[in-house]
Amino acid sequence: MSRTVMMADNSMKRYEQVIHYLMVRIEAGEWVEQEKLPSVRSLSELLGVHRLTVFKAYQELKQRGIVYVRDKSGYYVSPAKPLSDTDQGDDPSVSAWLHWDTLDRVQSLEAEYQFSKSLIDPALLPNRYWGELMRDLLDQYPRLLGTYSTIQGDLELRTSLASHLTAKERFYLSSDEVLITSGAQQAIDVISRALVKPGDRVLIERPTYGPAMEIFRKQGARLVFTDIHPEGYDLEQIEHLMKTEKPRLFYMTPTFQNPTGISISVEQRKQLPELAEQYGCFLVEDDSTYDIYFKEKPPAPIFTYDTSGHTLYIRSYSKYVVPGLRIAAIMCRSHLMAGLQAIKALTDNGSPLLNQKLFLRYFQSDRMHQHLSKLRTALQLRMEVMEQCLLETDWTWTRPEGGLNIWADLPEGIDTGRLLHQSMEHSIAFVPGTVFDPSHASGSRKLRLSFSYAREQQIREGMDRLITLAARS
Amino acid sequence: MSRTVMMADNSMKRYEQVIHYLMVRIEAGEWVEQEKLPSVRSLSELLGVHRLTVFKAYQELKQRGIVYVRDKSGYYVSPAKPLSDTDQGDDPSVSAWLHWDTLDRVQSLEAEYQFSKSLIDPALLPNRYWGELMRDLLDQYPRLLGTYSTIQGDLELRTSLASHLTAKERFYLSSDEVLITSGAQQAIDVISRALVKPGDRVLIERPTYGPAMEIFRKQGARLVFTDIHPEGYDLEQIEHLMKTEKPRLFYMTPTFQNPTGISISVEQRKQLPELAEQYGCFLVEDDSTYDIYFKEKPPAPIFTYDTSGHTLYIRSYSKYVVPGLRIAAIMCRSHLMAGLQAIKALTDNGSPLLNQKLFLRYFQSDRMHQHLSKLRTALQLRMEVMEQCLLETDWTWTRPEGGLNIWADLPEGIDTGRLLHQSMEHSIAFVPGTVFDPSHASGSRKLRLSFSYAREQQIREGMDRLITLAARS
């Protein structure tokens, strides 16, 4: 051990000298892979430098991947290969993340043929018009960027949503019955934290939106599944489950369901609130693509048939109206509102006012309605191009009547997880069905193909390549 | 019972007729206060109208305050006086809200002399300049309003924050060690959900920011208090508590503490991370007014003295930089980041990109630094005006060296809760000290007076009136 090595080069900064000291020894094998390095304290005493200097050196080595940190234990020499992703200890929040991360990771894959993102191609959005609205807005409210919103959300926005939905969709809603959230994700989380206690059962569709499962699990719920079919739910099964499992709530996406695209009938929409009332089970109706229909407007939401106040309705405008603003709303009768507001207060004290006011401007404009109509046409075209490609195959699927995805079934013998690995080598991304159904009850031959993000030409080329790959599998 | 009454006026809409039917009978005493009204189903059969019509009528009567709803039970006649605020049943989330609501309610009091809002007077903010930045931003990124952020936050913003804090404040931080949140409130909540399990102890200052207590309680934590004094913490007591209670984390606001304005010494800042390391207790350092100092820059944050990765640092720019954008950040070493990201994903899937990019523009401008300097001067003037008024009294207080509040102590015999009721009659709002200390350990003579929201003239007038009222009490 020598100060000499440490001070070899006087032009180096102190912490660089410490790095040098450590690197020489690691390379010489004085400490081997996975071996513990000296503590900050002991190395600082040994080398006669300040503890912060040693700390900075370790931080730098950590960033370079030379050393890693174990919680409460210290610095270790990194193995030659990076640590496995799953080697994260037994912290439940970390393992939850890895689980959730599946959809997140798949959706964030960079690919030339992008069928994994259930998002609208930004080229289809009226970005320039929004810029103009923003300019007008700041002229009208010069102090908007200095002002906080209330917890429940801007009153003008809540009033506008309530009266629009009452006039157009029979919601009979007052502004008190609306809570503004930052996207549907936050809406589900707020509801879960307000209503679900550890040990509660939560009824949920299969397949379903993966992050919703994580939210309820994080709250300590036990999930109970009910399958969704092209003809809708099995209400007898649901009644049986409500009777025997006594779920606290039923989380559902009954309109252009993600991933399947299924919408349930008016008849089922009427019966569900009656079951909910009879068995004291809340319905959480998540509605994120209500306006994206290809044939006709979908049936009215379940919420409008509920006369006992058991339905909490999430209307999200974040996916297809102004994605960057992240505006969604929870609508429910007022006896549930205080509990939701309490959680929203803890969560973030209210969504930013700027985002709410700009959304309101757009929501009240004729332009939004014109744009939604154009958007439907553009998305239908893309859906049809994708379907055209599928017609050449022996895959099966049900044509979606709305939404952003086709849910397809590959021929026997093809595993979509394996196919994704192959397709990513050709820069084609999609989501394997198991992400929406970790129980694997629907098998490993399902996949979700989003037609909303890629352009028509890309859909044609990418689908042709994907189909060729699948045929070879 | 008669269809005749129901149909008395043919010009009325169906649901108005149902309302009329009910109103006549409530006024006649056919149903009395707190009595259950017929169910939607039975009334619809009785009157031969659709269930939704009856439902709409009840909704309307509910909004008028004529009837109210009991969960899962039905509609009841409202009592003549409104129900007490505390009569909310035993739902724990509701009672949590009522509790939290204390600060929220006090802060949202409308008053001519506004000393309850610990927020910056919007007249002190460069609103016009922000408007220009927004225009430039949308010119540069025309698709910004159609784009989602990543969960961890915009990389450009994280890189800028990390390199600024590393260059100016010795943070040795990389962009991977920063998570963007929507305000400090969300930062505390995310940390709490990632680190605290039900039954864990959480060490917390007394007095403290009320909503933080609610967040940890909602997560099932048991709170353990340590007092903060003008000379800082009692580190012996803290060490004793860390040893005996084994708290999971210590939530603290060591710089211009809210409400007291106290900042702890460099010596304590160095010792706390050592205690944290020794006893395996995380430090959650909440720093919401770091740049609002009146004499000299506050000492470097505790985070910069931590060489073992036990400190999670919350730097909020939401209170005084651009309040409407709600930008804050959690900074911590990378072994904690995966767990925080998991919760941020569940919470809202990432803060809106628009808000992050606009904040970044301002943060990188010279204008922000010029403005912060002016803001310090303006706030110091207001603080001095308030103090001038206090010099005429026998109240006690410690002059704050930064922050937005004076924490004062009334002479014996005056209860600040009672004083608030009196002062509100004169349109003067402040926050009684018990809001920051529900254990009442610091007595009922404390109050928090914010000097950041009212103008100098208002401070002078309002304080004179408040002092007169207190003297009469």
Chai-1 contact restraints between the chains, C-beta under 6 A:
chainA,res_idxA,chainB,res_idxB,connection_type,confidence,min_distance_angstrom,max_distance_angstrom,comment,restraint_id
A,V40,B,T307,contact,1.0,0.0,6.0,A-B,restraint_1
A,R51,B,T307,contact,1.0,0.0,6.0,A-B,restraint_2
A,F55,B,T307,contact,1.0,0.0,6.0,A-B,restraint_3
A,K56,B,Y172,contact,1.0,0.0,6.0,A-B,restraint_4
A,Q59,B,Y172,contact,1.0,0.0,6.0,A-B,restraint_5
A,Q63,B,S174,contact,1.0,0.0,6.0,A-B,restraint_6
A,V69,B,H335,contact,1.0,0.0,6.0,A-B,restraint_7
A,D71,B,H335,contact,1.0,0.0,6.0,A-B,restraint_8
A,K72,B,G280,contact,1.0,0.0,6.0,A-B,restraint_9
A,D91,B,G339,contact,1.0,0.0,6.0,A-B,restraint_10
A,S93,B,A194,contact,1.0,0.0,6.0,A-B,restraint_11
A,S93,B,G339,contact,1.0,0.0,6.0,A-B,restraint_12
A,S93,B,A342,contact,1.0,0.0,6.0,A-B,restraint_13
A,V94,B,A338,contact,1.0,0.0,6.0,A-B,restraint_14
A,V94,B,G339,contact,1.0,0.0,6.0,A-B,restraint_15
A,A96,B,A342,contact,1.0,0.0,6.0,A-B,restraint_16
A,W97,B,A338,contact,1.0,0.0,6.0,A-B,restraint_17
A,W97,B,A342,contact,1.0,0.0,6.0,A-B,restraint_18
A,W100,B,A345,contact,1.0,0.0,6.0,A-B,restraint_19
A,P122,B,R143,contact,1.0,0.0,6.0,A-B,restraint_20
A,P122,B,G146,contact,1.0,0.0,6.0,A-B,restraint_21
A,L125,B,G146,contact,1.0,0.0,6.0,A-B,restraint_22
A,N127,B,P142,contact,1.0,0.0,6.0,A-B,restraint_23
A,N127,B,R143,contact,1.0,0.0,6.0,A-B,restraint_24
A,N127,B,G146,contact,1.0,0.0,6.0,A-B,restraint_25
A,W130,B,L145,contact,1.0,0.0,6.0,A-B,restraint_26
A,G131,B,L138,contact,1.0,0.0,6.0,A-B,restraint_27
A,L138,B,G131,contact,1.0,0.0,6.0,A-B,restraint_28
A,P142,B,N127,contact,1.0,0.0,6.0,A-B,restraint_29
A,R143,B,P122,contact,1.0,0.0,6.0,A-B,restraint_30
A,R143,B,N127,contact,1.0,0.0,6.0,A-B,restraint_31
A,L144,B,G324,contact,1.0,0.0,6.0,A-B,restraint_32
A,L145,B,W130,contact,1.0,0.0,6.0,A-B,restraint_33
A,L145,B,V322,contact,1.0,0.0,6.0,A-B,restraint_34
A,L145,B,G324,contact,1.0,0.0,6.0,A-B,restraint_35
A,G146,B,P122,contact,1.0,0.0,6.0,A-B,restraint_36
A,G146,B,L125,contact,1.0,0.0,6.0,A-B,restraint_37
A,G146,B,N127,contact,1.0,0.0,6.0,A-B,restraint_38
A,G146,B,P323,contact,1.0,0.0,6.0,A-B,restraint_39
A,G146,B,G324,contact,1.0,0.0,6.0,A-B,restraint_40
A,T147,B,G324,contact,1.0,0.0,6.0,A-B,restraint_41
A,Y148,B,P323,contact,1.0,0.0,6.0,A-B,restraint_42
A,Y172,B,K56,contact,1.0,0.0,6.0,A-B,restraint_43
A,Y172,B,Q59,contact,1.0,0.0,6.0,A-B,restraint_44
A,S174,B,Q63,contact,1.0,0.0,6.0,A-B,restraint_45
A,S182,B,D348,contact,1.0,0.0,6.0,A-B,restraint_46
A,G183,B,D348,contact,1.0,0.0,6.0,A-B,restraint_47
A,G183,B,N349,contact,1.0,0.0,6.0,A-B,restraint_48
A,Q185,B,D348,contact,1.0,0.0,6.0,A-B,restraint_49
A,Q185,B,N349,contact,1.0,0.0,6.0,A-B,restraint_50
A,Q186,B,D348,contact,1.0,0.0,6.0,A-B,restraint_51
A,D189,B,L346,contact,1.0,0.0,6.0,A-B,restraint_52
A,D189,B,T347,contact,1.0,0.0,6.0,A-B,restraint_53
A,A194,B,S93,contact,1.0,0.0,6.0,A-B,restraint_54
A,I215,B,L346,contact,1.0,0.0,6.0,A-B,restraint_55
A,K218,B,L346,contact,1.0,0.0,6.0,A-B,restraint_56
A,G280,B,K72,contact,1.0,0.0,6.0,A-B,restraint_57
A,T307,B,V40,contact,1.0,0.0,6.0,A-B,restraint_58
A,T307,B,R51,contact,1.0,0.0,6.0,A-B,restraint_59
A,T307,B,F55,contact,1.0,0.0,6.0,A-B,restraint_60
A,V322,B,L145,contact,1.0,0.0,6.0,A-B,restraint_61
A,P323,B,G146,contact,1.0,0.0,6.0,A-B,restraint_62
A,G324,B,L144,contact,1.0,0.0,6.0,A-B,restraint_63
A,G324,B,L145,contact,1.0,0.0,6.0,A-B,restraint_64
A,G324,B,G146,contact,1.0,0.0,6.0,A-B,restraint_65
A,G324,B,T147,contact,1.0,0.0,6.0,A-B,restraint_66
A,G324,B,L353,contact,1.0,0.0,6.0,A-B,restraint_67
A,G324,B,L354,contact,1.0,0.0,6.0,A-B,restraint_68
A,R326,B,P352,contact,1.0,0.0,6.0,A-B,restraint_69
A,H335,B,V69,contact,1.0,0.0,6.0,A-B,restraint_70
A,H335,B,D71,contact,1.0,0.0,6.0,A-B,restraint_71
A,A338,B,V94,contact,1.0,0.0,6.0,A-B,restraint_72
A,A338,B,W97,contact,1.0,0.0,6.0,A-B,restraint_73
A,G339,B,S93,contact,1.0,0.0,6.0,A-B,restraint_74
A,G339,B,V94,contact,1.0,0.0,6.0,A-B,restraint_75
A,A342,B,S93,contact,1.0,0.0,6.0,A-B,restraint_76
A,A342,B,A96,contact,1.0,0.0,6.0,A-B,restraint_77
A,A342,B,W97,contact,1.0,0.0,6.0,A-B,restraint_78
A,A345,B,W100,contact,1.0,0.0,6.0,A-B,restraint_79
A,L346,B,D189,contact,1.0,0.0,6.0,A-B,restraint_80
A,L346,B,I215,contact,1.0,0.0,6.0,A-B,restraint_81
A,L346,B,K218,contact,1.0,0.0,6.0,A-B,restraint_82
A,T347,B,D189,contact,1.0,0.0,6.0,A-B,restraint_83
A,D348,B,S182,contact,1.0,0.0,6.0,A-B,restraint_84
A,D348,B,G183,contact,1.0,0.0,6.0,A-B,restraint_85
A,D348,B,Q185,contact,1.0,0.0,6.0,A-B,restraint_86
A,D348,B,Q186,contact,1.0,0.0,6.0,A-B,restraint_87
A,N349,B,G183,contact,1.0,0.0,6.0,A-B,restraint_88
A,N349,B,Q185,contact,1.0,0.0,6.0,A-B,restraint_89
A,P352,B,R326,contact,1.0,0.0,6.0,A-B,restraint_90
A,P352,B,N355,contact,1.0,0.0,6.0,A-B,restraint_91
A,L353,B,G324,contact,1.0,0.0,6.0,A-B,restraint_92
A,L354,B,G324,contact,1.0,0.0,6.0,A-B,restraint_93
A,N355,B,P352,contact,1.0,0.0,6.0,A-B,restraint_94
